[in-house]
Each structure stands twice: as structure tokens, then as C-alpha cells.
Amino acid sequence: MDLSTCSNPETWVEDPGGSFAGCIEPDPGRYVMYVNAACAFSGRSWFLIKFYGMEAVFQIVKTWPANSPDSWFFKPVSEWEKNAVESHPEACADQDPVLDATHLKRIYDLKPEYKGPSTVPLLYDKKNGNIVSNNSMVLAKSLCGEGMRSARTRNAEVELFPAEEEERKRHTALVEEFAKGALLKVYAINDAQTQEQHMRLSKECFATLERMEEILAASSSENTSQFLLGGKMSFVDVDLFNFAVRYDLAYRWKFNLGGDGIREGAEDELKYPAIANLVERFLAIEGITGKDGSVRPRDIVTGYWLSHTLNVASATKRVVPELPSAYARGSKRRVGDRGW
């Protein structure tokens, strides 16, 4: 594959590691975007395709929510996979339209020299017969880029990656800060083998959430809409949303974070009210929830509780989670007050 295969050179993308490259152009029916409901990084591409209404260009193909020892799969083959699918009939996967493959690894095998993991998201170009990218940030920037503007059928006026230099620098810094402090941190927490390491990493994750809450709360005093860049939605808000949904449904429990939920409790008692407000607004966006939406709560839970890779990482852990603040602080009443 080379640049000459693109009708517009600006649509050419390359993964930072050099494994994949190709064109991302607004041609109807050209691409297959492989995704998984549980993965927040996969959720980036899925959200953006739904947000901009670009389903005519990108066919969304879901793997089964959890991965097996043999990778993400579409059809159960091993006993582990068959038992998982039989035990959870509400969870579903799509049929692979490229090779009718049983496992995502079969798509990766189309490039034999690639020796990395079979991750999602993965973008396949049916026209040129090649994998374009499996880098979630490369895909996000391309999906939001100028070359895909004509494919937007919804929210066409919203630019999620700022063009103005100072705003772009601030946005890039926030994306990197949130990825390091939360998106990637939760997997380090899951890998932690000692209570001390677990608690230190958990507190760092909570500190990142608290900082995002402060930024959003400050934004609300100056703008009618709360976003991390002020009154304008940007990609870092998408990352925060995807994380927040999985934080409530999975990270707090499966990764033993504990602490306070984002959407749980009375409105005046929420630990992160500004983040909760952002989540509510994003859940109301067309294409994000429902049968074909990018947020599938039951599949998210299934993915985190059953995925082989996550369970191997946590099988030998002997750690306990952080207490919710309501219990860490004790009662608001004075000692001796009757509770009825």
C-alpha cells in the first residue's frame, strides 16, 4: 500500500509503529470497523461513527463482548467460547463480512508479518483489501478530519479536534493527561499485585477524575454547556464519557477500585456531579444508546467479567478496593443520635 492508492493524499494514515497504513475516504460501503463493546479504546471509533452518522461508509462489526484464550471471536469454536455464549444468550456478536472468520485474529493474519496482539478497534478497507489501522487515536483523528466531512449526516458542524493553535495544545494536553491518569491507569490497577501498589494507583486515578470534575464545574459557571474545553465539545469529552460509563459498570468492581460511582445516588450527593451531567447528555445523543448504539451496558459488564486476558491478570491478586466516601467518613449524625 502506498499514497498513490488514495484519491486525496490527506486521507492517508500510518500507525505510529508502522504496522499498518492506508486511506480513510468517504466512500459508501468501503470499510469495516471491528469493535468491542467493553473496550473504551474501541469505543472511541464506535462513538465517532455514530455521532457523525457515518454508518454508510463504515460497517460496524462487533466481536462477542468477552475475549477467549484464542482472541476476540465472532463465532464460538472452543469449549470455553461455546459455554460462554450458551451461558449469556443476551450477549451477541456480528458475522464477519470479510472472511466469515470465527476469530478476529484471522483478519490480522491477512498481514502475516504483523506479530502484535489482535486488538480493537480495527479498520479494514474492502476496496484495497488491507488493514488500515488498529490505533484508536489515529482512527479518531481521521474520523474527525477534513477528509471525512462529506460523510457526516449528523452533527456536521461539530469539530472535536480544535484547529486554533493554543486550544489545540490545551486539548492535546488534556487528552494525554486523562489517558495517563485514568484510561490506561485502570489497567495498571488491575495488574497491581500488592495492596500498597493498588491503593497508590487507585488514588492517582481518583485524583484525575477529581481534576476533570473541577474543570467541568468551572466551565459551567461560564457556559451554558459543560465541556472540558469550556462551551465547546471536544474529543477529550468523548474519552471522559467512554471511561465514565465503564467506570460505573466495570472498573469500580472488576478492577477493585471501589470509591464512589458517577451516576449512582441522589443528585445532591453525587461525588462527580459535573461528570454525571456530561454522561447524561451524551447518553441522549442519537446513535449512542439503543439496539445499535455504541454504549451497550450488558455487553460491557459481560466483557469485563468474562474476558480471559483480564481474568488472568487478576487471578492471583489479593487486594481490596477503596471505600465509598459515605462509608469512609462514617455517619453525618453525632454519635449517640437516634437513627429513627
C-alpha positions in Angstrom: 0.0 0.0 0.0 1.2 3.5 -0.8 0.0 7.0 -1.1 -1.0 6.6 -4.8 -4.0 4.4 -3.7 -5.6 7.5 -2.2 -7.8 9.8 -4.3 -6.9 12.5 -1.7 -3.4 12.4 -0.2 -4.7 14.0 3.0 -6.7 10.8 3.8 -3.6 8.7 4.0 -2.8 7.4 7.6 0.0 5.4 9.1 0.1 3.8 12.5 3.0 5.2 14.7 4.6 1.7 14.9 4.5 1.3 11.1 2.4 -1.9 11.2 -0.5 -0.6 9.1 -1.3 2.2 6.7 -3.9 3.1 4.2 -6.6 5.6 3.1 -9.7 6.7 5.0 -12.0 8.2 2.5 -15.8 8.9 2.4 -16.7 6.1 0.1 -20.0 4.4 0.9 -19.7 0.7 1.9 -15.9 0.7 1.7 -14.8 0.0 5.3 -15.4 -2.5 8.1 -14.7 -1.2 11.6 -14.3 -4.1 14.0 -15.2 -3.0 17.6 -15.9 -4.5 21.0 -18.5 -3.1 23.4 -16.3 -3.5 26.5 -13.2 -1.7 25.3 -13.0 2.0 25.9 -10.4 2.5 23.2 -12.7 0.6 20.7 -15.5 2.9 22.0 -13.7 5.9 20.6 -14.2 4.9 16.9 -17.7 3.5 17.5 -18.9 6.6 19.3 -17.5 8.9 16.5 -19.1 6.9 13.7 -22.4 7.1 15.5 -22.0 10.7 16.5 -21.4 11.8 12.9 -23.8 9.3 11.4 -21.2 7.7 9.1 -22.6 4.2 9.1 -22.9 4.3 5.3 -19.1 4.4 5.0 -18.2 2.3 8.0 -19.9 -1.0 8.7 -19.7 -1.6 12.4 -18.9 -5.3 13.2 -19.0 -6.4 16.9 -17.0 -9.2 18.3 -18.5 -11.1 21.2 -18.2 -9.0 24.4 -15.5 -11.1 26.1 -12.3 -12.5 24.6 -11.3 -16.1 24.9 -7.8 -17.6 25.1 -7.9 -17.6 21.3 -8.6 -13.8 20.8 -11.8 -11.8 20.2 -14.3 -14.0 18.4 -17.5 -13.8 16.3 -18.5 -17.5 16.4 -17.8 -19.8 19.3 -15.4 -22.7 18.5 -13.6 -23.8 21.7 -15.5 -25.2 24.6 -14.7 -22.1 26.6 -16.4 -20.0 23.9 -19.4 -22.2 23.5 -20.0 -22.3 27.2 -19.7 -18.5 27.5 -22.2 -17.9 24.6 -24.6 -20.5 25.9 -24.5 -19.0 29.4 -25.1 -15.5 28.2 -27.6 -15.6 25.3 -28.3 -11.9 25.6 -24.7 -11.1 24.5 -24.2 -11.0 20.8 -21.6 -10.7 18.0 -21.9 -9.9 14.3 -21.0 -12.1 11.4 -17.6 -11.2 9.9 -18.3 -9.8 6.4 -14.8 -10.1 5.1 -13.8 -13.7 5.6 -16.7 -15.1 7.6 -14.0 -15.6 10.2 -14.6 -17.1 13.6 -11.9 -15.0 15.3 -10.6 -11.5 14.8 -7.1 -13.0 14.6 -8.0 -14.3 11.2 -8.3 -10.8 9.9 -4.9 -9.9 11.4 -3.5 -13.0 9.7 -4.1 -11.2 6.3 -0.8 -9.4 7.1 1.5 -12.3 8.2 4.4 -10.0 9.1 2.3 -8.5 11.9 3.2 -10.2 15.2 1.3 -8.0 17.7 -1.9 -8.7 19.6 -5.3 -8.9 17.9 -6.8 -5.7 19.3 -9.8 -3.5 18.6 -10.7 -1.2 17.0 -9.5 -2.5 13.7 -10.3 -0.8 10.4 -10.4 -2.9 7.2 -10.5 -1.4 3.7 -12.6 -3.7 1.4 -11.7 -1.8 -1.7 -7.9 -2.2 -1.4 -8.1 -5.4 0.7 -5.9 -4.3 3.5 -5.9 -3.4 7.2 -5.8 0.4 7.5 -5.2 0.9 11.3 -5.7 -0.5 14.7 -4.6 2.6 16.5 -7.6 4.2 18.3 -6.1 7.7 18.3 -5.1 7.6 14.6 -8.6 6.4 13.7 -10.2 9.1 15.9 -8.3 11.9 14.2 -9.1 10.6 10.8 -12.8 10.1 11.5 -13.0 13.7 12.7 -10.8 15.0 9.9 -11.5 17.2 6.9 -11.4 14.3 4.6 -14.4 12.7 6.2 -16.5 15.8 6.5 -18.7 14.9 3.5 -19.7 11.6 5.1 -21.2 13.3 8.2 -25.0 13.0 8.3 -25.3 14.3 11.9 -23.6 16.9 14.0 -21.6 18.0 10.9 -20.8 21.4 12.4 -19.0 20.0 15.5 -15.2 19.8 15.2 -13.9 17.6 18.0 -10.2 18.4 17.4 -9.6 22.1 17.8 -7.9 24.0 14.9 -6.7 27.1 16.8 -3.2 26.5 18.0 -3.5 27.4 21.7 -6.8 25.5 22.0 -5.2 22.5 20.2 -2.3 22.5 22.6 -4.6 22.6 25.6 -6.8 19.8 24.2 -3.8 17.6 23.4 -2.5 18.1 27.0 -5.9 17.1 28.4 -6.2 14.0 26.2 -2.8 12.9 27.3 -3.4 13.7 31.0 -6.7 11.8 31.0 -5.3 8.8 29.1 -2.3 8.5 31.5 -4.3 9.2 34.7 -7.4 7.2 34.0 -7.9 5.4 30.7 -4.6 3.5 31.0 -4.3 3.7 34.8 -7.2 1.3 35.4 -5.4 -1.5 33.6 -2.3 -0.9 35.7 -4.6 -1.1 38.7 -5.9 -4.4 37.5 -2.3 -5.6 37.2 -1.3 -4.5 40.7 -0.2 -7.4 42.9 0.2 -5.6 46.2 -2.3 -3.6 48.3 0.2 -0.7 48.5 0.6 -0.5 44.8 -3.1 -0.9 44.2 -4.1 1.9 46.6 -1.5 4.3 45.2 -2.6 3.7 41.6 -6.3 3.9 42.6 -5.7 7.3 44.4 -4.0 8.6 41.2 -7.0 7.6 39.2 -9.4 9.2 41.6 -7.3 12.4 41.5 -7.6 12.5 37.7 -11.4 12.2 37.9 -11.5 14.9 40.6 -9.5 17.2 38.3 -11.8 16.6 35.4 -14.7 17.3 37.7 -13.2 20.6 38.7 -12.6 21.7 35.1 -16.2 20.8 34.1 -17.6 22.5 37.2 -15.6 25.7 36.4 -16.9 25.5 32.8 -20.5 25.5 34.0 -20.1 28.9 35.6 -19.1 30.5 32.3 -21.0 28.5 29.7 -24.5 27.1 29.2 -22.9 23.7 28.4 -20.2 22.0 30.4 -17.3 20.6 28.5 -13.6 20.2 29.3 -12.7 23.0 26.9 -15.4 25.3 28.1 -18.5 25.8 25.9 -17.4 23.6 23.1 -17.5 19.8 22.9 -14.1 18.1 22.0 -12.6 14.7 21.7 -11.4 14.6 25.3 -15.1 14.8 26.4 -15.7 11.6 24.4 -12.8 9.9 26.2 -14.2 11.0 29.6 -17.7 9.8 28.7 -16.5 6.4 27.5 -14.4 6.0 30.6 -17.2 7.1 33.0 -19.7 4.6 31.6 -17.2 1.8 32.1 -16.1 3.1 35.5 -19.6 2.7 36.9 -20.3 -0.6 35.2 -17.0 -2.4 35.5 -13.8 -0.7 36.7 -15.0 0.0 40.2 -15.9 -3.6 40.7 -13.9 -5.8 38.4 -10.7 -3.8 38.9 -11.3 -3.4 42.7 -11.2 0.4 42.6 -14.2 0.9 44.9 -14.8 4.5 45.7 -17.8 6.5 44.6 -19.9 5.9 41.5 -20.5 8.6 38.9 -24.2 8.2 38.2 -25.2 6.5 41.5 -27.0 8.2 44.3 -29.2 11.3 44.9 -28.4 14.2 42.6 -27.3 16.4 45.6 -25.0 13.6 46.9 -23.0 12.8 43.7 -19.2 12.8 44.1 -18.8 13.9 40.5 -22.0 15.8 39.5 -20.5 17.6 36.5 -19.2 14.4 35.0 -22.5 12.7 35.7 -24.2 15.6 33.9 -21.9 15.1 30.9 -22.7 11.4 30.8 -26.5 12.0 30.9 -26.2 14.5 28.0 -24.0 12.1 25.9 -26.3 9.2 26.5 -29.1 11.3 24.9 -27.1 11.8 21.7 -28.7 10.0 18.7 -26.9 6.7 18.0 -25.2 6.3 21.3 -27.8 4.0 23.1 -30.4 1.6 22.0 -30.2 -1.6 20.0 -27.4 -0.4 17.6 -25.9 2.2 19.9 -22.2 2.4 20.8 -23.0 2.0 24.6 -24.2 -1.5 25.4 -24.2 -1.8 29.2 -24.9 -5.5 29.5 -22.2 -6.3 26.9 -19.7 -4.0 28.8 -20.3 -6.0 32.0 -20.1 -9.3 30.2 -16.8 -8.3 28.6 -15.0 -7.3 31.8 -16.2 -10.2 33.9 -15.6 -12.9 31.4 -12.6 -11.8 29.2 -9.8 -14.2 29.5 -7.0 -11.6 29.5 -8.5 -9.6 32.3 -9.2 -12.6 34.5 -5.6 -14.0 34.0 -4.3 -10.6 35.2 -6.4 -10.6 38.3 -6.4 -14.3 39.2 -3.6 -14.1 41.7 -4.4 -10.7 43.3 -5.1 -10.3 46.9 -6.2 -6.7 47.1 -9.3 -4.9 48.4 -10.9 -1.8 47.0 -11.2 1.8 48.2 -14.2 2.5 50.4 -17.0 4.7 49.1 -16.7 8.1 50.8 -20.1 7.7 52.5 -18.6 4.8 54.5 -15.1 6.2 54.8 -16.3 9.3 56.6 -18.9 7.5 58.8 -22.2 8.9 59.8 -23.1 12.6 59.4 -25.0 12.4 62.7 -23.4 12.9 66.1 -22.5 9.8 68.0 -25.5 8.9 70.2 -28.1 10.4 67.9 -31.0 8.1 67.3 -31.3 6.9 63.7 -35.0 6.8 63.5 
